[in-house]
């Protein structure tokens, strides 16, 4: 009798495991949101680790094969995971469903900032629903990629956008796997509450930093800056993390001097040589910001850890 019960339990567990949808998430913060919504139903696969550049990563034959077997692929979309965007819906992955989370209902996008230096009032001027944000036309800039983007794709760095992404993930998973729809809905509700708590915590931590100027390596942080009132005055590289021109480096060096910026932040995914060039002869300190989760263990807690790390890195460099 015990053997029969044991076999039945094993069969039920196997059936449940087989019933879980095969889900892939592109980058660590997206994977974290998807994992939070899936909960005990299943574990999403992570396509790109935090050590990869989201802009330049290529995909292996095995990754292409995995994409072809997936029931859903969650990504940020236009302007970010270039290879995924290129193969979206192609025969290479069997026409599987890709969900571009930067385009879902409730996402608030910001226009791409042109040039290497920012004015502080930019953080208060632009906030557009959906994906209609446009960059400033007619302004000269070093890299044409800026002008080609409809909006800044680093939308996940605003926890309010993470809430919209959470709702979209729950809705899509419920369509794919209606048997677990109530679980996805409950997990999403818990995730939304935790994101509100995260926003309150980071707001308190960063409030003393709001008038302190700094420079970032690439223009990835304006969603975080705007949400928490931080004062970036320029970026060494543009929104696509392309190599900066000599003109842009000189522009940033002048801005650093004019604003008496306290910190220049590098990123662990990129060569620090340009940061070294900008800092030469300056009194500014070097810090590290990581928008991707370089050393973070993937999972449901990774998103909160990523944003807390950004706040801590900003505080460590700017507060003293």
C-alpha positions in Angstrom: 0.0 0.0 0.0 2.8 2.4 1.0 4.5 1.6 -2.3 1.4 2.4 -4.3 1.0 5.7 -2.4 4.6 6.6 -3.0 4.3 5.8 -6.7 1.2 7.9 -7.0 2.8 10.9 -5.2 5.8 10.6 -7.5 3.5 10.5 -10.5 1.6 13.6 -9.3 4.9 15.5 -8.7 6.2 14.6 -12.1 2.9 15.7 -13.8 3.0 19.0 -11.9 6.6 19.5 -13.0 5.7 18.8 -16.6 2.8 21.1 -16.4 4.9 24.1 -15.4 5.4 26.4 -18.4 8.9 26.7 -19.8 9.7 30.4 -19.3 12.9 32.3 -20.2 13.8 35.8 -18.9 16.4 37.9 -20.6 18.3 39.7 -17.8 18.7 39.4 -14.1 16.1 42.1 -13.1 13.5 40.7 -15.5 14.3 37.2 -14.3 13.8 38.3 -10.7 10.3 39.7 -11.4 9.3 36.6 -13.4 10.6 34.3 -10.6 8.6 36.3 -8.0 5.4 35.8 -10.0 6.0 32.2 -10.8 6.8 31.3 -7.2 6.6 27.6 -6.5 5.0 26.9 -9.8 8.3 26.8 -11.6 11.6 28.5 -12.1 12.3 30.7 -15.1 15.6 30.3 -17.0 18.0 33.2 -17.2 19.3 34.0 -20.6 22.0 36.6 -19.8 23.9 36.7 -16.5 24.6 40.0 -14.8 28.2 39.8 -16.1 27.0 40.3 -19.7 26.4 43.6 -21.3 22.7 43.8 -22.1 23.5 45.8 -25.2 26.2 43.7 -26.9 25.6 40.1 -25.7 25.4 37.4 -28.4 23.5 34.1 -28.1 24.9 30.6 -28.4 23.3 27.8 -30.5 22.1 26.2 -27.2 20.5 29.4 -26.1 18.7 29.7 -29.5 17.5 26.1 -29.0 16.2 26.9 -25.5 14.4 29.9 -26.9 12.7 27.7 -29.4 11.4 25.4 -26.7 10.1 28.2 -24.5 6.4 28.9 -23.9 7.2 32.5 -23.2 10.2 34.8 -23.3 10.2 37.9 -21.2 12.6 40.7 -22.2 12.8 44.5 -22.0 12.8 44.8 -25.8 13.6 47.7 -28.2 16.9 49.3 -27.6 18.2 46.8 -25.1 18.7 43.1 -25.9 19.6 43.6 -29.5 20.0 40.0 -30.5 16.7 39.0 -28.9 14.9 41.9 -30.7 16.4 40.7 -34.0 15.2 37.2 -33.7 11.8 38.0 -32.1 9.3 35.9 -34.0 11.8 34.5 -36.4 12.1 30.9 -37.6 15.3 30.6 -35.6 13.2 30.3 -32.4 10.1 28.8 -33.8 8.0 32.0 -33.7 7.6 31.6 -29.9 6.0 34.3 -27.8 8.2 37.2 -26.8 6.9 39.8 -24.4 8.6 43.2 -24.5 8.1 44.5 -21.0 9.1 48.1 -21.9 5.9 48.3 -24.0 3.3 46.9 -21.6 0.5 48.9 -20.0 1.5 51.1 -17.2 5.2 51.5 -18.2 6.3 55.2 -18.1 9.2 55.8 -20.5 11.7 58.7 -20.7 13.2 60.2 -23.8 16.8 59.4 -24.7 19.1 62.2 -23.4 21.2 63.6 -26.2 24.9 64.4 -25.6 27.1 63.7 -22.7 26.0 66.4 -20.3 22.7 66.8 -18.6 20.9 69.7 -17.1 19.3 69.0 -13.7 15.9 70.2 -14.8 15.7 67.4 -17.3 14.7 65.1 -14.5 11.5 67.0 -14.0 10.4 67.7 -17.5 9.7 64.4 -19.3 7.5 61.5 -18.2 5.5 59.8 -20.9 3.0 56.9 -20.7 3.7 53.8 -22.8 6.5 53.9 -25.3 5.9 57.2 -27.0 8.9 59.2 -25.6 11.1 60.7 -28.2 14.6 62.2 -28.0 15.3 65.8 -28.8 15.5 66.1 -32.6 18.1 68.2 -34.4 20.6 68.3 -31.5 24.2 67.2 -32.4 25.5 64.1 -30.6 28.3 61.6 -31.0 26.5 58.4 -31.5 23.6 57.9 -33.9 22.2 55.1 -31.7 20.7 57.7 -29.4 18.6 59.2 -32.1 17.4 55.8 -33.3 15.9 54.8 -30.0 12.2 55.8 -29.3 12.9 55.9 -25.6 15.5 55.1 -22.9 15.2 51.3 -22.5 16.5 51.0 -18.9 12.9 51.1 -17.6 13.4 48.5 -14.8 15.4 51.0 -12.7 12.1 52.7 -11.6 10.3 50.3 -9.2 7.0 51.8 -10.4 7.8 50.3 -13.8 8.7 47.1 -12.2 5.1 47.0 -10.8 3.7 47.4 -14.3 6.0 44.6 -15.5 4.9 42.4 -12.6 1.2 42.8 -13.6 2.1 42.0 -17.3 4.0 38.9 -16.4 1.2 37.6 -14.2 -1.4 38.3 -17.0 0.7 36.5 -19.6 1.5 33.5 -17.4 -2.1 33.2 -16.6 -3.0 32.9 -20.3 -0.3 30.3 -20.9 -1.0 28.4 -17.7 -4.6 29.1 -16.6 -4.5 26.3 -14.0 -2.1 28.3 -11.9 -3.7 31.7 -12.6 -4.7 32.3 -9.0 -1.2 31.5 -7.8 0.3 34.0 -10.3 -2.2 36.6 -9.2 -1.4 36.1 -5.5 2.3 36.2 -6.1 2.0 39.4 -8.1 0.1 41.1 -5.4 2.8 40.2 -2.9 5.5 41.4 -5.3 3.7 44.7 -5.7 3.5 45.2 -2.0 7.2 44.5 -1.6 8.1 47.0 -4.4 6.2 49.7 -2.6 8.2 48.9 0.5 11.4 48.9 -1.5 10.6 52.4 -2.9 10.0 53.8 0.5 13.2 52.4 1.8 15.4 53.7 -1.0 13.7 57.1 -0.9 14.7 57.4 2.7 18.3 56.2 2.0 18.8 58.6 -1.0 17.1 61.7 0.2 20.4 63.2 1.7 22.0 62.7 -1.7 19.6 64.7 -3.9 21.7 67.8 -4.4 25.1 66.0 -4.9 26.3 66.0 -8.6 27.9 62.9 -10.2 28.8 61.4 -13.5 27.9 57.9 -14.6 29.7 55.6 -17.1 26.7 55.1 -19.5 23.4 56.8 -19.6 21.4 54.0 -17.9 20.2 55.5 -14.7 17.7 58.3 -15.5 14.7 56.2 -14.3 16.4 55.7 -11.0 17.5 59.3 -10.8 14.1 60.7 -11.5 12.3 58.3 -9.1 14.7 59.2 -6.3 15.6 62.8 -7.2 19.3 62.2 -7.8 21.5 64.7 -9.6 23.5 63.1 -12.5 25.2 65.8 -14.6 26.5 63.6 -17.4 27.5 60.2 -18.8 30.8 59.1 -20.3 29.0 56.8 -22.8 25.6 57.1 -24.3 22.5 55.1 -23.6 23.7 52.2 -25.7 27.1 52.0 -23.9 29.1 52.7 -27.1 32.7 53.8 -26.9 32.8 57.6 -26.3 34.4 60.0 -28.7 37.3 62.3 -27.7 34.8 65.2 -27.9 32.5 63.6 -25.4 35.3 62.8 -23.0 36.4 66.4 -23.1 32.8 67.6 -22.6 32.5 65.4 -19.5 35.8 66.6 -18.1 34.6 70.2 -18.4 31.3 69.3 -16.8 33.0 67.5 -13.9 35.1 70.7 -13.2 32.2 73.1 -13.7 29.8 71.3 -11.4 32.4 70.1 -8.9 30.9 66.6 -9.3 31.7 64.4 -6.3 31.8 61.0 -8.0 32.4 59.3 -11.3 30.8 55.9 -11.4 32.1 53.0 -13.5 30.3 49.7 -14.2 31.7 46.2 -13.6 30.6 45.0 -17.0 32.8 47.5 -18.9 36.4 48.6 -19.1 37.2 51.3 -16.6 39.8 53.1 -18.8 37.4 55.9 -19.8 36.5 56.6 -16.2 40.3 56.8 -15.5 40.7 59.3 -18.3 37.8 61.5 -17.0 39.1 61.4 -13.4 42.6 62.4 -14.3 43.5 65.6 -12.5 40.1 65.7 -10.8 39.2 65.7 -7.1 36.1 63.5 -7.8 36.0 60.0 -6.3 35.5 56.8 -8.2 32.4 54.7 -7.4 30.7 51.6 -8.9 27.1 51.4 -10.1 25.7 48.1 -11.5 22.3 48.3 -13.3 22.4 44.6 -14.3 23.3 42.5 -11.2 26.9 41.5 -11.8 27.5 39.6 -8.6 23.9 39.1 -7.6 22.5 35.6 -7.3 19.5 35.3 -9.7 16.1 34.7 -8.2 13.1 36.5 -6.8 15.1 38.7 -4.4 17.6 39.9 -7.0 15.6 42.9 -8.2 15.4 44.4 -4.7 19.1 43.6 -4.1 20.0 45.3 -7.3 18.2 48.6 -6.4 19.5 48.5 -2.9 23.0 48.1 -4.2 22.6 51.1 -6.4 21.4 53.2 -3.4 24.2 51.9 -1.2 26.9 52.6 -3.9 25.5 56.1 -4.4 25.5 56.7 -0.7 29.0 55.3 -0.1 30.5 57.7 -2.8 28.4 60.8 -2.4 27.6 61.0 1.3 31.2 61.8 2.4 
